[in-house]
Amino acid sequence: MSDFRLLAVGPESADARAVAILAHGRGGSPEDMAQLASVLDCPDVRFLLPGAPGHTWYPQSFMAPFAANEPWLGLSLANHAALIDSVIAGGVPAERIVLGGFSQGACLTAETLVRAPRRYGAALILTGGVIGPPGTAWPAAPALAGTPVYLSGSEIDPHVPPARARETARVLEANGALVELKVFADRPHVVTREEIGKARSYLRAVVEA
């Protein structure tokens, strides 16, 4: 397995008002997320854009049995947790870190919230959910401590069932997050202008805090 990548855009951490870690979807790349970062138009934010080996964080559906996605899922989650720890070790408090991603990257973000919970600045789960087969019991503790979360999905999404998006909202709320859930009626598997606007508002709230 090849190494994980990391692309950084925006000001250096010492000069930034916030750090956002954005994870790409299956088949995507850090360069894709750099385009999203550009559209978000938050010049005071440093964007860290990790890249998965082979452009995928794990090989099967996020709702497959855990064993079907190992060892890739475990390695990807560990890489994500290490990246967060490195940002904090560099002097950025967790309250100024925003976790986010699209599709498979959104699932990685959601799972990171329950496995490495802190009071983050915010989280942006753009069409994703917590990882695991039906019947999974996720942790329930107040460790997210009021972390604002924007979580989106679609009634017709072929990859993330709307029921899992709603279940994810409940799981994150049980962990202390303040979740804003938007399930679109007929939105395809994309990031819409509305979602970009919401993400921008969450980022700017962290910058201005």
N, CA, C and O of each residue as an XYZ file, in Angstrom:
836
protein
N       0.854     -1.205      0.000
C       0.000      0.000      0.000
C       0.885      1.249      0.000
O       1.807      1.367      0.806
N       0.596      2.163     -0.900
C       1.380      3.394     -0.980
C       1.023      4.316      0.179
O       0.062      4.078      0.911
N       1.803      5.354      0.327
C       1.621      6.261      1.453
C       0.424      7.182      1.248
O      -0.017      7.428      0.126
N      -0.082      7.677      2.361
C      -1.080      8.736      2.318
C      -0.402     10.030      1.868
O       0.781     10.250      2.127
N      -1.170     10.872      1.196
C      -0.681     12.171      0.767
C      -1.244     13.263      1.665
O      -2.174     13.033      2.438
N      -0.662     14.458      1.551
C      -1.217     15.620      2.238
C      -0.910     16.867      1.420
O       0.250     17.172      1.142
N      -1.953     17.577      1.042
C      -1.841     18.850      0.340
C      -2.335     19.941      1.277
O      -3.377     19.787      1.915
N      -1.606     21.025      1.362
C      -2.000     22.156      2.203
C      -2.164     23.396      1.338
O      -1.335     23.673      0.471
N      -3.234     24.138      1.577
C      -3.465     25.403      0.881
C      -3.894     26.450      1.900
O      -4.441     26.121      2.953
N      -3.639     27.711      1.576
C      -3.997     28.787      2.482
C      -2.831     29.216      3.343
O      -1.704     28.769      3.132
N      -3.087     30.075      4.306
C      -2.008     30.611      5.149
C      -1.395     29.527      6.021
O      -1.999     28.479      6.247
N      -0.200     29.788      6.502
C       0.422     28.882      7.466
C      -0.428     28.838      8.743
O      -1.161     29.777      9.053
N      -0.310     27.738      9.463
C      -1.138     27.571     10.659
C      -0.984     28.718     11.647
O      -1.953     29.139     12.278
N       0.246     29.222     11.778
C       0.500     30.305     12.727
C      -0.233     31.586     12.344
O      -0.510     32.425     13.201
N      -0.545     31.737     11.061
C      -1.212     32.945     10.578
C      -2.711     32.733     10.326
O      -3.433     33.688     10.037
N      -3.166     31.512     10.433
C      -4.564     31.194     10.130
C      -5.441     31.363     11.366
O      -4.979     31.231     12.500
N      -6.693     31.652     11.125
C      -7.671     31.753     12.209
C      -8.324     30.405     12.493
O      -8.943     30.223     13.542
N      -8.190     29.466     11.568
C      -8.740     28.122     11.745
C      -8.029     27.191     10.784
O      -7.433     27.626      9.798
N      -8.101     25.901     11.086
C      -7.558     24.866     10.204
C      -8.692     23.909      9.866
O      -9.370     23.400     10.759
N      -8.895     23.668      8.577
C      -9.932     22.745      8.123
C      -9.274     21.539      7.466
O      -8.426     21.688      6.586
N      -9.665     20.354      7.893
C      -9.182     19.106      7.310
C     -10.316     18.530      6.475
O     -11.344     18.127      7.019
N     -10.138     18.488      5.162
C     -11.194     18.045      4.249
C     -10.759     16.769      3.529
O      -9.707     16.729      2.891
N     -11.578     15.738      3.640
C     -11.264     14.429      3.056
C     -12.082     14.195      1.793
O     -13.290     14.433      1.777
N     -11.425     13.729      0.739
C     -12.073     13.518     -0.549
C     -12.934     12.254     -0.555
O     -12.853     11.431      0.357
N     -13.746     12.113     -1.578
C     -14.570     10.932     -1.751
C     -13.843      9.831     -2.496
O     -12.699     10.000     -2.917
N     -14.522      8.692     -2.656
C     -13.940      7.561     -3.381
C     -13.600      7.972     -4.810
O     -14.435      8.531     -5.521
N     -12.378      7.694     -5.220
C     -11.927      8.072     -6.542
C     -11.483      9.513     -6.657
O     -11.041      9.943     -7.723
N     -11.594     10.263     -5.577
C     -11.219     11.668     -5.591
C      -9.770     11.881     -5.195
O      -8.983     10.937     -5.136
N      -9.429     13.132     -4.925
C      -8.045     13.478     -4.632
C      -7.993     14.747     -3.797
O      -8.986     15.470     -3.714
N      -6.852     15.030     -3.177
C      -6.695     16.305     -2.493
C      -6.914     17.499     -3.419
O      -7.405     18.544     -2.992
N      -6.550     17.337     -4.679
C      -6.747     18.440     -5.623
C      -8.233     18.761     -5.810
O      -8.599     19.922     -5.993
N      -9.082     17.737     -5.764
C     -10.529     17.985     -5.821
C     -10.970     18.837     -4.641
O     -11.745     19.781     -4.797
N     -10.473     18.497     -3.468
C     -10.862     19.239     -2.275
C     -10.249     20.634     -2.264
O     -10.797     21.547     -1.647
N      -9.109     20.806     -2.945
C      -8.538     22.143     -3.076
C      -9.476     23.047     -3.875
O      -9.595     24.238     -3.590
N     -10.140     22.469     -4.878
C     -11.125     23.246     -5.632
C     -12.294     23.652     -4.727
O     -12.775     24.783     -4.795
N     -12.747     22.718     -3.876
C     -13.809     23.053     -2.927
C     -13.346     24.136     -1.968
O     -14.094     25.069     -1.673
N     -12.118     24.018     -1.480
C     -11.586     25.025     -0.570
C     -11.573     26.398     -1.218
O     -11.866     27.401     -0.566
N     -11.229     26.446     -2.513
C     -11.211     27.720     -3.223
C     -12.604     28.333     -3.302
O     -12.772     29.539     -3.119
N     -13.601     27.494     -3.578
C     -14.978     27.979     -3.684
C     -15.497     28.444     -2.326
O     -16.308     29.367     -2.253
N     -15.033     27.809     -1.254
C     -15.487     28.200      0.085
C     -15.048     29.625      0.429
O     -15.704     30.294      1.228
N     -13.952     30.096     -0.162
C     -13.544     31.500     -0.055
C     -13.394     31.943      1.406
O     -14.042     32.887      1.857
N     -12.531     31.242      2.119
C     -12.235     31.587      3.511
C     -10.730     31.812      3.632
O      -9.999     30.901      4.022
N     -10.259     33.014      3.303
C      -8.815     33.254      3.231
C      -8.091     33.145      4.563
O      -6.864     33.046      4.582
N      -8.816     33.161      5.682
C      -8.179     33.047      6.992
C      -8.059     31.602      7.454
O      -7.617     31.344      8.574
N      -8.450     30.656      6.602
C      -8.434     29.241      6.964
C      -7.309     28.519      6.231
O      -7.133     28.688      5.024
N      -6.560     27.724      6.961
C      -5.585     26.821      6.348
C      -6.293     25.493      6.100
O      -6.874     24.914      7.019
N      -6.245     25.017      4.874
C      -6.895     23.767      4.514
C      -5.848     22.670      4.388
O      -4.884     22.799      3.633
N      -6.047     21.598      5.129
C      -5.218     20.408      5.029
C      -6.050     19.339      4.336
O      -7.141     18.994      4.791
N      -5.525     18.822      3.234
C      -6.297     17.967      2.344
C      -5.582     16.630      2.186
O      -4.722     16.487      1.317
N      -5.931     15.651      3.018
C      -5.267     14.351      2.931
C      -5.725     13.570      1.710
O      -6.833     13.758      1.207
N      -4.846     12.687      1.245
C      -5.159     11.849      0.093
C      -4.976     10.386      0.429
O      -3.981     10.000      1.041
N      -5.936      9.573      0.027
C      -5.900      8.146      0.322
C      -5.074      7.380     -0.709
O      -5.072      7.743     -1.885
N      -4.376      6.334     -0.289
C      -3.697      5.456     -1.256
C      -4.714      4.870     -2.238
O      -5.741      4.331     -1.825
N      -4.428      4.977     -3.525
C      -5.358      4.449     -4.510
C      -6.660      5.209     -4.606
O      -7.628      4.719     -5.188
N      -6.694      6.406     -4.038
C      -7.863      7.290     -4.110
C      -9.093      6.726     -3.395
O     -10.218      7.115     -3.709
N      -8.893      5.820     -2.446
C     -10.028      5.312     -1.674
C      -9.584      5.047     -0.239
O      -8.513      4.489     -0.002
N     -10.415      5.451      0.708
C     -10.086      5.295      2.123
C     -10.309      3.861      2.595
O      -9.651      3.397      3.526
N     -11.236      3.167      1.953
C     -11.525      1.762      2.264
C     -12.261      1.195      1.049
O     -12.914      1.952      0.330
N     -12.174     -0.129      0.795
C     -12.594     -0.658     -0.501
C     -14.092     -0.919     -0.679
O     -14.599     -0.817     -1.796
N     -14.796     -1.247      0.378
C     -16.202     -1.635      0.255
C     -17.115     -0.497      0.697
O     -16.645      0.587      1.043
N     -18.407     -0.746      0.685
C     -19.375      0.220      1.196
C     -19.088      0.543      2.659
O     -18.573     -0.295      3.399
N     -19.425      1.760      3.065
C     -19.237      2.132      4.468
C     -20.196      1.385      5.388
O     -20.049      1.431      6.610
N     -21.186      0.691      4.801
C     -22.118     -0.092      5.594
C     -21.834     -1.596      5.513
O     -22.638     -2.407      5.973
N     -20.694     -1.963      4.931
C     -20.279     -3.359      4.899
C     -19.784     -3.776      6.274
O     -19.487     -2.915      7.102
N     -19.689     -5.066      6.537
C     -19.056     -5.510      7.791
C     -17.664     -4.909      7.925
O     -16.944     -4.761      6.938
N     -17.295     -4.568      9.145
C     -16.010     -3.909      9.358
C     -14.847     -4.705      8.762
O     -13.927     -4.126      8.183
N     -14.891     -6.023      8.905
C     -13.778     -6.855      8.433
C     -13.549     -6.719      6.937
O     -12.427     -6.881      6.458
N     -14.631     -6.418      6.189
C     -14.514     -6.301      4.730
C     -13.705     -5.071      4.326
O     -13.199     -5.006      3.205
N     -13.581     -4.106      5.217
C     -12.862     -2.866      4.894
C     -11.496     -2.764      5.563
O     -10.811     -1.749      5.443
N     -11.110     -3.820      6.266
C      -9.791     -3.801      6.910
C      -8.746     -4.493      6.037
O      -9.076     -5.404      5.277
N      -7.469     -4.058      6.145
C      -6.939     -3.097      7.125
C      -7.044     -1.638      6.704
O      -6.593     -0.751      7.428
N      -7.634     -1.380      5.542
C      -7.618     -0.022      4.972
C      -8.353      0.988      5.847
O      -7.868      2.099      6.060
N      -9.521      0.604      6.352
C     -10.283      1.534      7.185
C      -9.499      1.914      8.432
O      -9.417      3.091      8.782
N      -8.930      0.933      9.097
C      -8.161      1.226     10.298
C      -6.976      2.131     10.024
O      -6.683      3.037     10.805
N      -6.297      1.886      8.916
C      -5.159      2.727      8.549
C      -5.611      4.156      8.231
O      -4.948      5.119      8.616
N      -6.727      4.288      7.538
C      -7.227      5.616      7.171
C      -7.665      6.398      8.404
O      -7.383      7.591      8.520
N      -8.349      5.730      9.321
C      -8.770      6.400     10.555
C      -7.561      6.793     11.395
O      -7.539      7.870     11.992
N      -6.565      5.929     11.441
C      -5.357      6.251     12.201
C      -4.618      7.426     11.576
O      -4.105      8.286     12.293
N      -4.556      7.473     10.250
C      -3.914      8.601      9.572
C      -4.646      9.908      9.877
O      -4.025     10.945     10.111
N      -5.981      9.834      9.870
C      -6.782     11.025     10.146
C      -6.563     11.507     11.580
O      -6.379     12.700     11.818
N      -6.583     10.573     12.529
C      -6.379     10.932     13.933
C      -4.986     11.520     14.142
O      -4.819     12.472     14.905
N      -3.986     10.954     13.465
C      -2.623     11.461     13.597
C      -2.499     12.871     13.019
O      -1.770     13.706     13.554
N      -3.215     13.129     11.924
C      -3.185     14.462     11.337
C      -3.799     15.482     12.299
O      -3.255     16.571     12.483
N      -4.924     15.129     12.905
C      -5.545     16.023     13.890
C      -4.593     16.273     15.055
O      -4.419     17.412     15.488
N      -3.982     15.208     15.560
C      -3.054     15.349     16.686
C      -1.872     16.243     16.325
O      -1.395     17.013     17.159
N      -1.400     16.142     15.086
C      -0.253     16.953     14.675
C      -0.617     18.432     14.606
O       0.200     19.293     14.932
N      -1.848     18.725     14.180
C      -2.294     20.119     14.140
C      -2.385     20.689     15.554
O      -1.968     21.819     15.806
N      -2.932     19.899     16.466
C      -3.025     20.342     17.856
C      -1.632     20.506     18.460
O      -1.366     21.478     19.168
N      -0.752     19.561     18.178
C       0.623     19.655     18.690
C       1.345     20.877     18.141
O       2.266     21.401     18.768
N       0.916     21.330     16.954
C       1.504     22.524     16.354
C       0.981     23.824     16.927
O       1.390     24.901     16.494
N       0.081     23.741     17.895
C      -0.388     24.934     18.587
C      -1.792     25.398     18.245
O      -2.232     26.441     18.728
N      -2.509     24.630     17.410
C      -3.884     25.004     17.059
C      -4.847     24.246     17.976
O      -4.870     23.015     17.943
N      -5.633     24.936     18.782
C      -6.559     24.222     19.666
C      -7.649     23.522     18.868
O      -8.000     23.954     17.770
N      -8.173     22.454     19.416
C      -9.210     21.687     18.723
C     -10.413     22.550     18.378
O     -11.097     22.292     17.388
N     -10.677     23.568     19.180
C     -11.827     24.447     18.936
C     -11.668     25.280     17.671
O     -12.618     25.920     17.220
N     -10.462     25.271     17.099
C     -10.230     25.995     15.839
C      -9.975     25.032     14.682
O      -9.501     25.442     13.622
N     -10.287     23.764     14.886
C     -10.149     22.759     13.832
C     -11.529     22.363     13.324
O     -12.426     22.054     14.108
N     -11.688     22.376     12.007
C     -12.935     21.944     11.373
C     -12.638     20.665     10.596
O     -11.728     20.623      9.768
N     -13.409     19.637     10.871
C     -13.283     18.377     10.135
C     -14.368     18.318      9.077
O     -15.516     18.676      9.340
N     -14.013     17.869      7.887
C     -15.030     17.807      6.846
C     -14.654     16.854      5.738
O     -13.520     16.383      5.652
N     -15.628     16.580      4.892
C     -15.384     15.723      3.755
C     -16.645     15.492      2.960
O     -17.749     15.837      3.382
N     -16.449     14.891      1.784
C     -17.565     14.568      0.896
C     -17.608     13.064      0.679
O     -16.577     12.431      0.451
N     -18.812     12.493      0.751
C     -19.056     11.101      0.419
C     -18.199     10.182      1.295
O     -18.357     10.192      2.515
N     -17.303      9.394      0.712
C     -16.481      8.521      1.534
C     -15.662      9.325      2.543
O     -15.442      8.876      3.668
N     -15.215     10.502      2.141
C     -14.499     11.370      3.071
C     -15.393     11.900      4.170
O     -14.926     12.147      5.282
N     -16.687     12.082      3.876
C     -17.640     12.491      4.905
C     -17.865     11.363      5.898
O     -18.021     11.606      7.095
N     -17.882     10.119      5.400
C     -18.016      8.969      6.295
C     -16.798      8.869      7.208
O     -16.935      8.607      8.403
N     -15.606      9.078      6.648
C     -14.385      9.074      7.450
C     -14.455     10.158      8.526
O     -14.029      9.944      9.661
N     -14.990     11.310      8.164
C     -15.132     12.407      9.120
C     -16.094     12.037     10.230
O     -15.790     12.243     11.404
N     -17.251     11.493      9.878
C     -18.242     11.122     10.887
C     -17.689     10.082     11.849
O     -17.889     10.179     13.060
N     -16.992      9.085     11.307
C     -16.439      8.029     12.155
C     -15.327      8.573     13.048
O     -15.177      8.134     14.189
N     -14.552      9.523     12.539
C     -13.514     10.154     13.351
C     -14.129     10.903     14.523
O     -13.563     10.911     15.616
N     -15.263     11.523     14.314
C     -15.918     12.256     15.400
C     -16.276     11.344     16.562
O     -16.166     11.744     17.721
N     -16.707     10.113     16.262
C     -17.087      9.221     17.359
C     -15.888      8.453     17.924
O     -15.922      8.016     19.074
N     -14.827      8.286     17.121
C     -13.661      7.550     17.611
C     -12.598      8.449     18.228
O     -11.820      7.997     19.067
N     -12.555      9.707     17.828
C     -11.585     10.660     18.382
C     -12.328     11.935     18.768
O     -12.050     13.004     18.225
N     -13.274     11.829     19.705
C     -14.143     12.969     20.015
C     -13.435     14.041     20.831
O     -12.684     13.755     21.764
N     -13.698     15.268     20.449
C     -13.238     16.453     21.172
C     -14.254     17.547     20.901
O     -15.199     17.357     20.134
N     -14.054     18.686     21.531
C     -14.850     19.861     21.163
C     -14.119     20.532     19.993
O     -13.268     21.399     20.187
N     -14.476     20.105     18.770
C     -13.911     20.707     17.561
C     -14.612     22.027     17.256
O     -15.665     22.335     17.813
N     -14.004     22.795     16.360
C     -14.646     24.032     15.953
C     -15.954     23.775     15.235
O     -16.948     24.462     15.471
N     -15.952     22.769     14.347
C     -17.146     22.385     13.598
C     -16.816     21.137     12.804
O     -15.659     20.724     12.721
N     -17.854     20.535     12.217
C     -17.672     19.421     11.298
C     -18.647     19.579     10.144
O     -19.777     20.036     10.320
N     -18.189     19.190      8.956
C     -18.964     19.325      7.724
C     -19.045     17.943      7.073
O     -18.102     17.510      6.410
N     -20.162     17.259      7.262
C     -20.349     15.904      6.745
C     -21.256     16.015      5.526
O     -22.481     15.986      5.641
N     -20.638     16.141      4.365
C     -21.366     16.378      3.124
C     -21.666     15.039      2.449
O     -20.836     14.500      1.717
N     -22.839     14.526      2.703
C     -23.304     13.230      2.200
C     -22.442     12.099      2.747
O     -21.591     11.555      2.044
N     -22.672     11.759      3.990
C     -21.933     10.682      4.622
C     -22.603     10.252      5.910
O     -23.659     10.768      6.278
N     -21.984      9.306      6.589
C     -22.532      8.820      7.835
C     -21.517      8.005      8.599
O     -20.446      7.688      8.083
N     -21.853      7.666      9.830
C     -20.981      6.818     10.627
C     -20.844      5.458      9.950
O     -21.753      4.986      9.267
N     -19.690      4.846     10.157
C     -19.325      3.642      9.423
C     -19.706      2.387     10.207
O     -19.504      2.308     11.419
N     -20.260      1.413      9.492
C     -20.578      0.134     10.108
C     -21.840     -0.475      9.531
O     -22.672      0.245      8.980
N     -22.000     -1.780      9.645
C     -23.187     -2.442      9.119
C     -24.419     -2.110      9.948
O     -24.287     -1.616     11.068
N     -25.611     -2.368      9.428
C     -26.820     -2.171     10.215
C     -26.723     -2.897     11.555
O     -26.272     -4.040     11.628
N     -27.150     -2.218     12.596
C     -27.087     -2.798     13.927
C     -25.850     -2.429     14.710
O     -25.725     -2.809     15.874
N     -24.920     -1.689     14.096
C     -23.725     -1.258     14.817
C     -24.110     -0.375     15.997
O     -24.993      0.475     15.885
N     -23.450     -0.580     17.119
C     -23.654      0.268     18.294
C     -22.462      1.209     18.422
O     -21.365      0.781     18.781
N     -22.672      2.464     18.136
C     -21.601      3.450     18.240
C     -21.535      3.996     19.663
O     -22.519      3.924     20.399
N     -20.378      4.543     20.059
C     -20.262      5.102     21.410
C     -21.263      6.234     21.629
O     -21.659      6.920     20.686
N     -21.657      6.416     22.857
C     -22.555      7.517     23.221
C     -22.015      8.152     24.497
O     -22.244      7.660     25.602
N     -21.300      9.245     24.319
C     -20.730      9.993     25.436
C     -20.716     11.462     25.024
O     -20.718     11.764     23.831
N     -20.702     12.382     25.992
C     -20.836     13.804     25.635
C     -19.554     14.468     25.174
O     -19.442     15.691     25.261
N     -18.573     13.700     24.682
C     -17.236     14.245     24.440
C     -17.175     15.293     23.330
O     -16.244     16.097     23.311
N     -18.130     15.310     22.411
C     -18.102     16.330     21.356
C     -18.494     17.705     21.891
O     -18.207     18.726     21.266
N     -19.142     17.723     23.032
C     -19.267     18.928     23.865
C     -19.765     20.166     23.124
O     -19.213     21.255     23.282
N     -20.799     19.995     22.324
C     -21.372     21.139     21.634
C     -20.761     21.459     20.295
O     -21.008     22.541     19.763
N     -19.968     20.563     19.720
C     -19.390     20.778     18.395
C     -20.499     20.957     17.357
O     -21.349     20.076     17.222
N     -20.516     22.072     16.620
C     -21.521     22.255     15.577
C     -21.219     21.353     14.376
O     -20.086     21.301     13.899
N     -22.231     20.654     13.900
C     -22.075     19.731     12.779
C     -23.127     20.027     11.723
O     -24.318     20.084     12.025
N     -22.690     20.215     10.489
C     -23.614     20.280      9.352
C     -23.539     18.945      8.641
O     -22.465     18.531      8.204
N     -24.674     18.266      8.521
C     -24.764     16.928      7.963
C     -25.805     16.929      6.851
O     -26.958     17.300      7.075
N     -25.400     16.514      5.655
C     -26.333     16.532      4.530
C     -26.488     15.146      3.928
O     -25.648     14.267      4.121
N     -27.573     14.969      3.198
C     -27.857     13.726      2.498
C     -28.956     13.959      1.489
O     -29.372     15.096      1.264
N     -29.426     12.888      0.881
C     -30.481     12.995     -0.124
C     -31.354     11.748     -0.071
O     -30.875     10.641      0.177
N     -32.626     11.952     -0.308
C     -33.557     10.823     -0.320
C     -33.264      9.848     -1.455
O     -33.672      8.688     -1.393
N     -32.566     10.303     -2.486
C     -32.308      9.446     -3.643
C     -30.826      9.098     -3.795
O     -30.422      8.580     -4.836
N     -30.013      9.376     -2.773
C     -28.582      9.125     -2.921
C     -28.317      7.630     -3.032
O     -28.803      6.860     -2.204
N     -27.552      7.202     -4.041
C     -27.312      5.772     -4.239
C     -26.246      5.192     -3.320
O     -26.103      3.972     -3.245
N     -25.504      6.027     -2.629
C     -24.376      5.560     -1.826
C     -24.603      5.683     -0.320
O     -24.118      4.858      0.453
N     -25.339      6.711      0.093
C     -25.587      6.956      1.515
C     -27.099      6.972      1.739
O     -27.748      7.972      1.434
N     -27.669      5.893      2.260
C     -29.115      5.873      2.491
C     -29.529      6.994      3.444
O     -28.837      7.246      4.430
N     -30.633      7.661      3.168
C     -31.070      8.734      4.051
C     -31.303      8.261      5.482
O     -31.134      9.034      6.425
N     -31.687      7.006      5.650
C     -31.872      6.486      7.008
C     -30.560      6.511      7.785
O     -30.565      6.776      8.987
N     -29.435      6.240      7.119
C     -28.143      6.289      7.810
C     -27.751      7.734      8.120
O     -27.140      7.995      9.156
N     -28.093      8.675      7.239
C     -27.830     10.085      7.547
C     -28.577     10.489      8.816
O     -28.021     11.166      9.680
N     -29.827     10.076      8.923
C     -30.621     10.418     10.112
C     -30.087      9.704     11.345
O     -30.047     10.278     12.433
N     -29.678      8.453     11.173
C     -29.087      7.713     12.287
C     -27.795      8.375     12.747
O     -27.519      8.448     13.944
N     -27.007      8.854     11.794
C     -25.766      9.548     12.129
C     -26.035     10.799     12.950
O     -25.315     11.085     13.907
N     -27.060     11.541     12.581
C     -27.424     12.723     13.369
C     -27.715     12.327     14.814
O     -27.284     13.007     15.744
N     -28.447     11.227     15.004
C     -28.775     10.783     16.362
C     -27.527     10.346     17.122
O     -27.381     10.646     18.307
N     -26.628      9.638     16.440
C     -25.394      9.185     17.080
C     -24.554     10.380     17.520
O     -24.053     10.409     18.644
N     -24.402     11.356     16.643
C     -23.573     12.518     16.970
C     -24.213     13.357     18.067
O     -23.512     13.880     18.933
N     -25.522     13.491     18.040
C     -26.197     14.217     19.120
C     -26.015     13.493     20.451
O     -25.852     14.138     21.487
N     -26.041     12.152     20.433
C     -25.806     11.390     21.659
C     -24.390     11.588     22.177
O     -24.119     11.369     23.357
N     -23.487     12.002     21.292
C     -22.110     12.297     21.675
C     -21.900     13.779     21.961
O     -20.761     14.224     22.108
N     -22.973     14.542     22.041
C     -22.875     15.928     22.465
C     -22.782     16.960     21.369
O     -22.633     18.147     21.657
N     -22.868     16.535     20.095
C     -22.783     17.492     18.991
C     -24.101     18.244     18.814
O     -25.167     17.771     19.207
N     -23.996     19.417     18.216
C     -25.167     20.211     17.820
C     -25.312     20.039     16.309
O     -24.579     20.659     15.539
N     -26.244     19.208     15.891
C     -26.315     18.771     14.494
C     -27.410     19.515     13.740
O     -28.553     19.611     14.189
N     -27.022     20.035     12.583
C     -27.989     20.566     11.616
C     -28.038     19.572     10.453
O     -27.074     19.438      9.699
N     -29.150     18.889     10.320
C     -29.310     17.857      9.292
C     -30.165     18.392      8.157
O     -31.236     18.953      8.385
N     -29.679     18.211      6.919
C     -30.458     18.565      5.744
C     -30.455     17.372      4.789
O     -29.423     17.014      4.222
N     -31.629     16.767      4.625
C     -31.784     15.685      3.663
C     -32.600     16.236      2.494
O     -33.786     16.530      2.636
N     -31.951     16.370      1.343
C     -32.600     16.919      0.163
C     -33.553     15.880     -0.440
O     -33.348     14.675     -0.298
N     -34.581     16.364     -1.105
C     -35.576     15.453     -1.680
C     -35.036     14.721     -2.905
O     -35.247     13.516     -3.045
N     -34.348     15.425     -3.785
C     -33.971     14.813     -5.062
C     -32.602     15.271     -5.547
O     -32.380     15.400     -6.751
N     -31.698     15.512     -4.632
C     -30.360     15.974     -5.004
C     -29.476     14.783     -5.380
O     -29.424     13.806     -4.633
N     -28.785     14.839     -6.514
C     -27.850     13.766     -6.874
C     -26.628     13.772     -5.960
O     -26.548     14.571     -5.027
N     -25.692     12.892     -6.228
C     -24.527     12.697     -5.362
C     -23.469     13.757     -5.674
O     -22.432     13.465     -6.270
N     -23.751     14.982     -5.262
C     -22.873     16.127     -5.510
C     -22.922     17.056     -4.296
O     -23.722     16.862     -3.381
N     -22.059     18.058     -4.307
C     -22.119     19.140     -3.324
C     -22.805     20.328     -3.990
O     -22.319     20.845     -4.996
N     -23.911     20.753     -3.439
C     -24.694     21.831     -4.037
C     -24.227     23.208     -3.560
O     -23.438     23.334     -2.624
N     -24.732     24.205     -4.221
C     -24.427     25.583     -3.828
C     -24.918     25.865     -2.412
O     -24.257     26.567     -1.646
N     -26.077     25.316     -2.070
C     -26.597     25.507     -0.713
C     -25.645     24.915      0.329
O     -25.387     25.530      1.364
N     -25.130     23.725      0.051
C     -24.210     23.092      0.988
C     -22.906     23.878      1.104
O     -22.349     24.005      2.195
N     -22.427     24.400     -0.007
C     -21.222     25.231      0.030
C     -21.457     26.466      0.890
O     -20.595     26.851      1.680
N     -22.623     27.083      0.737
C     -22.945     28.241      1.553
C     -22.995     27.912      3.030
O     -22.508     28.682      3.859
N     -23.579     26.774      3.364
C     -23.632     26.346      4.761
C     -22.238     26.079      5.303
O     -21.901     26.502      6.409
N     -21.429     25.371      4.518
C     -20.064     25.073      4.948
C     -19.284     26.359      5.185
O     -18.541     26.478      6.159
N     -19.458     27.308      4.291
C     -18.776     28.596      4.442
C     -19.195     29.274      5.751
O     -18.352     29.817      6.466
N     -20.481     29.243      6.063
C     -20.963     29.900      7.280
C     -20.403     29.218      8.534
O     -20.089     29.890      9.516
N     -20.279     27.897      8.503
C     -19.700     27.191      9.650
C     -18.226     27.538      9.811
O     -17.756     27.757     10.928
N     -17.499     27.589      8.704
C     -16.088     27.952      8.770
C     -15.901     29.372      9.295
O     -15.039     29.630     10.136
N     -16.708     30.272      8.793
C     -16.553     31.683      9.202
C     -16.921     31.866     10.660
O     -16.359     32.734     11.328
N     -17.850     31.074     11.172
C     -18.191     31.148     12.586
C     -16.991     30.773     13.454
O     -16.782     31.366     14.512
N     -16.203     29.792     13.011
C     -14.998     29.404     13.743
C     -13.950     30.503     13.643
O     -13.295     30.834     14.632
N     -13.791     31.065     12.459
C     -12.830     32.140     12.254
C     -13.143     33.333     13.142
O     -12.238     33.969     13.682
N     -14.415     33.630     13.291
C     -14.827     34.841     14.015
C     -15.005     34.623     15.511
O     -15.235     35.576     16.256
N     -14.902     33.383     15.949
C     -15.127     33.093     17.375
C     -14.013     33.683     18.251
O     -14.044     33.534     19.473
